[in-house]
Amino acid sequence: MIELTSTPIMLMVILGVAGMAIPVINVIRKERGSSTFYGAIAFAALIISIGFVMYQFYSESIAPAAIFSADVLVDDSFGSFFAIAMLIVSIITVVGSFNYMRNRANPGIYFSLILLSTIGMVLIAFSTDLVMLFVGWELMSIPTYILAGFNKKNPISNEAAIKYFLFGALSSAIIIYGISLAYGITGSTNIGDVIQGFATLDADMLPIGLLAVGMLIAGFGFKMGLVPFHMWLPDTYEGSPPPITALLAAGTKKAGFAAALRIIILGTVALNLDWTLALGVIAIMTMTVGNIAAIMQKNLARMLAYSSIGHAGYILIGISIAPFSGLGLQASLFHILNHAVMKGAAFIAVAGIVTALAVTHLDKLKGLGRKMPITALGLVISLLALAGVPPLNGFWSKLMLFGAAIDAGSSLWWAPWLAVAGVLNSALSLAYYGWIIRKMYFEGETEKRIKEPASIIAVMVFSIIFMVTIGVYPEPIIKFAEMASPTLTGAIMP
């Protein structure tokens, strides 16, 4: 049995107590405009949570990466890696919401829902049971359905929430059906037991096993924004409150990868299938469709949404070659953490622009470098990092991904083409990133500086320091990703 002092249990207690206390305090205080007070409670809970995870690492209380366990939750470095990445995103979201939620209704409910969604992400990161995985998935998703439509007087926000809910409900139905098939043919929902059951399936039951795994990957592919499961994403990101878009793009997307890694391992190991080519094709389709569609966008939020789809393709490069390259999965984890900060910073910059100027159309960004210099600088650094420009953190994770693909060429003839596609798509992304930078710095020469939201400045400063520091000295995060990388042939823990 998992101990009560284990990382996932403690995180659930900390975040759960804070998440349930905020609405109660909100009712008692009966105040509408005290967003900073409720945000401070959420911020404190998240800081304590991430501090606890880091302390566990420092004290060496966390076991090495172990995807499979006899318990429903496993306290290992794989789950802790994703927990840290998602907690960082939640912290960025909360801080970026201080000014955005000022004088808006129901700030207590807003920050409480962020914490409850974070609990779901944490559960997904540590889950080794399909039912617990689904519980965490729903706990993460349901609060974000509400948060996506939090601006309920805005028709665009309502449309975003409805689309998100409908596609989310469909993906949940697909996932639960896949789980039911897996349970029906193996008699267990524990991932380790299911894998053992799948490994010994009779030939006549193999199609059902394939269907179960395929449905699970399709369901999780929705949250990851993989092509062809991506159609909901641009509309939802455009209509959601900008800080919540950061949570969706940089947080819940990572939870989808955490869940899918376990299912992909289930498919590749237990069923002894060569799924690598199919995943490689999806990776190329995802990064290409995302980047080509991004070039045609006039709205900054939609452009970043399609960029997020493209980066899901980059991450999938490492996962697709993981069985043949030990560096592949490490590179994907490295890029997952980098992307969490890069994309989170970009969308929080959008939140600052919306808060101060109430615009997102690219033509309205003229002279932003003069009007909001710190916000513009943070946005530029995040865009260049997303493009993989040295010496920023995105350069190293992309270099690792493309290097792993080339290294896998000795076993997979098509793997180097993943690197070629990745380099071409990265170059393509510079076209629309450069367009944004040109609008901000080389147009609107007469613009004057305005006051920037303090909370946005705080997020920008943190993000710039992170992206530049990791770009100059990436070794600690690379080692962290190496510790968190499980092997696809790992034994089941007792």
C-alpha positions, 0 to 999 in steps of 0.5 A: 500500500502507498504510504500516507506521506507519499508525494501524491497523497501529500499533494492531494491533501495540500491542494485539496484543503486549499481548493475547498477552503477558498470557496468557503472563505469566499462565501464568508467574506462576501467580496467580489473584487478580492482576487489577490487574496484568493490568488495568494492562498492558491499560490501558497498551496502550489508553492508548498506543493512544489517545495514538497516534491523538490524536498523529496528529491533532495532527500532521495525519498522518491524511487527511480522511474517505475511505470508499473506498480501493484498500487494505484499510485506510485511515488516515483521520479516519473510522476514527480517530473510531470508533477513539477512541470504541471505545478509550475504551469499552475503557479504561472496561471495563478500569478498571471490571473491576479490582475486579470481577475481584479474586479471580476465576479467569483474570484474564489471559485476561479482559483479553487477550480485551478487547484482542483484541476491541478489535483487531477493532473497530479493524480494522472502523473502518479497513477498506475491503475486505469480507473485511477487514471480516469478519475484523475482525468475527469478531476482535471477536465471538469474544472477546466470545462467551467474555467474555459467558459468563465467569462459567461457574458462573452459569446466566444467564451461560451462557444469555447466552453461548449466545444471543449465540453463536447469533445472532452465528454467524447474523449472520456467516453472513448477512454472509459470504453477502452478501459472496460475492454481492457478489464473485460479481457484481463480481469484487472485495471492495474496497468501492470496486470493488464500488460501481463494479461495482454502479453498472454492473450489468445489469438482470437482475443488480440483484436479486442486488445488492439481496440482497447489500446487504440481507443485509449490512445485516441482518447488521450490524443484529444487532450494532447492535441494530436492530429487528427484529434485537434480540431477543438483546440484553436476555438477553445484557446481563443475563447477561454480566459487567457490565463486559463489558456496557459493552463490548458496549453501548458498544463493539461496537455502535459497530463495527456502525455503522462497518461499516454506514455503508460498506454503506449508502453502497454501497446509496445511491450505487452502486445509486441507491436511495432507502433513506432512508424504510426506514431512517427507519421502522426508526429510529422502530421501534427507538427506540419499541420500545426505550423502551416495553420499557425501561419494563416492566423490573425489572432495571437491566441489562435496562432499560439494554439496551432503552435501548441499543436505543432509542439505536440508533434515535436514531443511525439518524435521522442516517444515514437523512437523510444523503444530504439533510442534511450535518448528519445524519451529523455528528450521528450520529457526535457521538451515537455518541461521546457514547453510548459514554461515557454508556452505558459509564458506566451499565453500569460503575456497574452493575458497581460495584453488583454488586461491592459489593451483588450486586444489579441488581433495581430494588427493591434500589436503594433508598437507593443515593444514600446507600450509594454516593454517587459511583457513584449520582451517576455513574449519575444523570448518565449517565441524564440525559445519555442522556435528553438533559437540558441541560447534558449532552453527550447534549442537544447530540447529540440536538439536532443529530439532531433539528435535522438531521431538521427541516432535511431536511424541505425534501427529505423530507416525512417527515423532521420526523416523525423529530424528533417521534418522537425528542423523544417517545421522549426524554420517554418515557425520562425515565419509567424513568430517573426511576424509577431516580433516585427509588429511589436518592434518595427511598427507603431513608432509613435506608441507611448508606454502604458502601465503593465500589470504587476503580476504579468511582469512577475511571470515574465521575469521568472520565465525569462530567467528560466529560459535563458538560464536553462539555455546557457546551462541545461545540464540539471534539467537534462539529468532530471529528465534522465532520472524520470525516464522509464525503460520500455522493458521495465519490470513490474514492481511488487 
